[in-house]
Each structure stands twice: as structure tokens, then as C-alpha cells.
């Protein structure tokens, strides 16, 4: 082989190796489970699978008749439908039990 092509190949190999070492992603925390979250910041477990409504409660400011702040009142989440990532079993095979009448 000619020496110029060997030098070019070695330079490309070195540039690729250094680029891979310097540009790699750092690993995330191992063992940290990812929970699917909706746009309302509630997990999938808080949403009804049939109607897709959210069952969680959120704090809302409460005021008296004069407009003074009195604290928080807990109201139902206004989320109408779960918009987060779908579980993989619902994507490929719909649930068959219990039967829907």
C-alpha cells in the first residue's frame, strides 16, 4: 500500500475515535424509573382508561367576598384527556378483558 493512504486512514481513525470519546452522552442515573406523565403533570395512574379524565386534585387559590386571599381550595384537575406516552401493550394489542357491552 502507498504510505499516503495509510496516513489518511490513520488520521480518519484518530479523528473518529477522539470525536466519539469527546462527544459521547453521559449516562443518566441508573435505576431511576421513568413514569409516563401527562401535560397536566399527573401520571397515567391518575387517569381513567375508559373516559381518559383525570382523577387528581389540584390546589386553587380561594378568596373571600372582599377579595382577600384565604388559602387553597382543592378542585378536580381540569385535564380532559391523557396526552402522555401510551404504554406499549395498548399500542400493539388492545385490552380484551373485561368485555365491553
Secondary structure, 3 states (H helix, E strand, C coil): CCHHHHHHHHHHHHHHHHHHHHCCCCCCCCCCCCCCECCCCCEHHHECCCCCCECCEEEEEEECCCCCEEEEEEEECCCCCCCCCCCHHHHHCCCCCCCCC
